[in-house]
Amino acid sequence: MSLLSRDIGRRLYGTVALVSAALLVLFGLFDLIDQLDTGGTKAPTALQALALTSLLVPGHFYELLPVATLIGGLIVMAQLASSSEYTIIRTAGVSVAGMVRILAVPAVVIALVGLLAGEWLAPQADRQLRRLKLGGNDVVAQQMKSGFWLKDGSSFVNLGSVLPDGEMTLPSVYDFAPDGSLRAIRRAQSARFDGEGYWLLANVESTVFGSSGVTVTQERSQRWETRLGPDILSVMAVAPDRMSALELWPYLDHLRKNRQETGRHETALWAKALYPLSIAAMILLALSFARLQGRAGGIMARVFAGILLGIGFHFLSRIGNNLGQLNAWPPLVGAGAATMAFILLALLLLRRVEKI
């Protein structure tokens, strides 16, 4: 590695780290306010709120790293342009392709750091976060291929899925006696919380095991009293973008075998696969601003414009995912639309400014 590559890489790593820290502090402050402002009687203490907020940091770091890369790259390129270093580098014979090769190594390193955060740190922190939130409810819960499994006292509950409005699908309740023997099984098509402390099961088949034999009954509806409220289910439901690729892949296979909707999970998996490409797009866009900054005044204004582009990329990625699901786009289109748009923008700017 040449001295120039090491110098630019060192500047880029330091600037991206500082920008990432600033963004995490900002988002962490918002999270801390949100944790403290629960609007209920069971608000966490300041120490608990800090612990919960700290567990959100890895996920935010993974999501914001492309934005931090763009902002950090723009700052480094602005420094090179303002001191005429970029002009000297180009005059010395380093082509645009040479600059891309120089920036490729930092891009790969930054992408690997982001993937480490997204594939290991963020899922681990998310699981710990859910454990802390469930800690005061005397409920044991776990998500598996067969759905959600929850233990509430002497009962075990299996849920097929939890819909966005809080409705359960295919709930099965296994009631056990104090001696550990199975007492009854209730299977329903769906369950909806009525707001008064119990769930209303629909199309219920109840199997009761008694000393005189087994009794099977069917009812159109049945009241189910439990400590499992919508707040606990919302904690248990893991968003696809918070799952690692190693978790998403087998879970997608399970959903396909059971003929369930896979759009959100496929989009999340493609977004993770395209994550290194988003880092490369941000580096290319920062490079395209280098000559532009050197040719014209108002460097800070152009850096500010780049910051707006980074924030725009963050929101466009989310909007693309949602629009893709609403309009039944292929998951690759929804996940990669923002990244491909920014790569195209970077190439167009490079062609215009560098005449390549």
N, C-alpha and C positions, 0 to 999 in steps of 0.2 A: 504494500500500500504506500502510495507516494505521500510526501509531506503535505501537499495540497489536499488530498483526500482526508488525511487525519485532521487537518485544521478545520475544514468545513464540517466534517463529522462531529468533531468536538463541540463546535459552535452550535450545531443543530441539536445534538443531544441535550446540551445545557439549556438552550432556549425552550425546547419542547417540554423539558421537565419543569421549568419555571412556569410556563403557560398552563401546563396541566395542573400544577399545584394551585395556581390562581383560580382556575375554573372549578376545581374540586372544593376549594374553600367557599366559593360563591354558591355552588349547588348544595354543599353541606350545610350552609347557613339556612337555605330554604328548607332542607330536610329537617333540620333541628327545630325550626319554627313549626313545621307541620307535625312533628312528633309531640311537641308540647301543647299545641293547639288542637286537642282531640275533640273538644266540645262535649265531653262526657265526664262522668264522675271518677273514672278510673284512669286519669291522666298519669303518665309515667313521671317518675322523678327526673331531675336534671341529669343525674348519673345514668339512669336507664335510657333516657332520650339520647345522650351522647353515645352510649353503646349501640343503640339501634342505628343511629346516624352513621357511625363508623363502619357498620356492616354494609351500608349502601355504597361506600366509597369504591370498592373494586368494580362494581357494575357501572358506576358513573365514569370511572377511568376508562373502561373498555369502550363505552359509547362516545366519550368526548375526545379520545386520542386522535382520531382523524382531524377534528377541528383544531386541536392543539398543534398537530403536525403542520397544518396549513398556516396557522398564525405564527408558529415558531419559524417555519421556512420563510415566510414573508419578511419577518424581522431580520433573519440572517441575510437574505438577499438584499434587503434595504441597506444593511450595514455595508455589504460588499459594494453596492452601487454608489452609496454616498461617499465612500472613500476611494472610489475609482478602481478598487481591487478587481471588480468583475470585468471592467474594461481591459485591465492589464492581463487578466487571465485569458480573455478571448484573443487579445492581441498576441499573446505568447503562443497561440496556435491551438488552444483547447476549443474544439468545436462544441456545438450544442449536444451532439451525441456523446462527446467526451464528458460534458457536464452531467448528462443523464447517467452515464456509467459511474461517475464520482458519487452522485447522490443515491445510486442504487443500493449501496451497502448500508448507509444509514436508514434507508427506507425498509430494507429487509429486517434490520435489527429492531426498529420501532414496531414493525408489524408482528415480529415474534414476541415482543414484550406485551403487545396488545392481546395476542392470541393466548398467551399464558394467563393474563388477567381474565379473559373471557371464558376460557376452557377450564380453568382450575380455581382461581381465586374467587371470582364472582359466584359460581355455583355453590362453593363451600360456604361463602359468607351468606348467601341467600338461604341455605339450609339452616345455618345457625340463627339467622334472623327469624325464621319461622318457628324454630324451637323456643326462642325467647318470647315471642308473641303468644305461643301456646302454653308457656310455662305456668301461667296462673289459672288455667282452665281445667286442670286435672284430666286432660284428654291426650291420648297418644295417637298420633296420626302418621301415615306414610303413603306416598304415591307409588304404585307399582304398575306393571303391565296390565293387570286385571282391573285397574281403576284405583280409586282412593279407598284406603282401609283406615278406619278409625276405631279406637277403643274408648268407650264411654261407660265407665263403671264395669258392670258385668256383661255388657253387650259389645258385640263387634258389628261394625257397619261397613258395608261395601257399596261404593257409589260408582256408577259407570262414568259419569262426568258431572261437572257443575257448570251450568249455563251462565252467561253474563248477567242475567237478571236474578241470579241466586237460586234458581230452580235446580233440584237434583233430578238426574235421570237414572233409571234402573236401580233404585236403592234396595239393598237387602239387609235385613236386621237379624242378627243371630243373638238370641237371648240365652244366657247360661244361668243355671242355678248356682247357689253358693258352693255346692260340692263339685262344681266343674262340669256337670252333665248338661247336655244341650236340652233346653226347655222348649224353645219355639223358634221358627224361622218365618220371617215376613218378607215377601218379595212384592215390589210395587213397580208400576210403570214410571211414575214420577212422584215428586214430593215438593210441596211449596209451603214456605213459612207464612203463617197467617198473621204474624205481628203480635201475637198474644202469648208467646212462649212455647208453642208447639207446632209440629209440622202436620200437614194434611196429606196423607198418602192416597194416591189414586190407583184404582184397579189392583187391589191387594189380594194376594194369595197367602193365607196363613196356614202354617203347618205346626201343630201343637203335639209334643211328645208327652204323653201321660202314662200313668201306671196301667190304664185300661187299653192303651193302644195309641195309634196315631190318628189325629183328626185334621182334615184339610177343609178349609172354608175359603170362600171368595167373597169379597165385598167391593163395592164401587169406590168407597172412600173409608178411611180409617184415621183416627187421631193418634199421633205418635208424640209422646212427651219425651224430650231429651235435652241434654245440656248443649247439644251441637247446634249453635245458632249460625246465622249467615255470616257473622263476623269471623267465626272459626273457619268456615268453608272458604271465605275469601283469602284467608291466610294460607290455607292448604293448596289452593289453586295456583300452580306454578305457571307463569307466563312463558310461552315458548322461547322468547328472546332471552330469558334468564336461564335456560337450560343449555348445557354444553352439547357440542355436536355428538359426542359419544352417548349422551342420553337421548338426543333427538332421533338418531338413526334407528335404534331398536323400537322406540316408542312409535315412530312413523310406521314401521312394519306391523306393529300391533294394531294401529288404527286402520291400516289398509285391510288386514285380515278380517277385522270386524266391521268393515264397510262404513267407517265413520269419517267425518270431515277431516281432511288433512291439510287444507290450504294454509292455515296460520303456521303450522309446524314446518311445512315445506318451505315457506317463505323465510322463516327464521333460519332454517338450515342453509339455504342459499345465501342469506345475508352473512352468515359466518364464513362460508366458503369464499365469498367475494371480499371479505374484510381486508386482506393484504392488498387487493386491487384498489380499495378506497384510500389506503395510505399512499400508494403510488400515485393516485390521481391528485392528492393534495400536494405531494412533492413536485409533480409536473406543473401544477398551477402556480406554485410559489416560484418555480424557475421561470415561468413565462412572464412574471412580473419584474424580473431582475433588470432586463434591458429597458423595459418601459419606465422603471423608476429612474434609471440612469439618464434617460433621454429627456425627461420632463421634470418640472418642479413638483412640489407638493407631495413629497415622499410619504409623509404621515397620512395624508388624505388617501393615498393609494393603499397603504397598509390597513387603514381603517376599512376601505372597501373590501380588502381581502378578508378581514375579520367578519364583515357582514356575509361574505360568501361562505365562510366556514360555518357560521351559525345557520345560514340558509341550507347548507348541505345537511346539517344535523336534522332540521325540521323536514326537509324534502325527503330524506330517507324514511322517516316515520310516516309522512303523508303517502309516499309511494307504496309502502307496505299495506296501509289501510285501503287506499284506492284499488290496489291489486286484488284484495279480498272482496271488496264491494262489487267490483266490475268483473270478477272471475277471470282476471288476467293470469297467465302462466306464472307460477311462483318466481321463476328466474327474472321475469320482467319487473314484477313488483319489488323484488329485493335489489335488483341491479340498475334500476332506472336512474337514480340519482348519481350513482358512481359513473355510469357510462356517459351521462350528460356532462359531468365535470371533466372527465377525460377528454371528451370532444371539445369542450370549451378551452381546456389547456392547450390542446394541439392547434386549435384555431388561433389562439393568442400567440403561440410560438411561431406559427407560420406567418402571422401578420408582422410581428415585431422583429423576428430573426431572419425573415425572408428565406425560410427553408421549404 
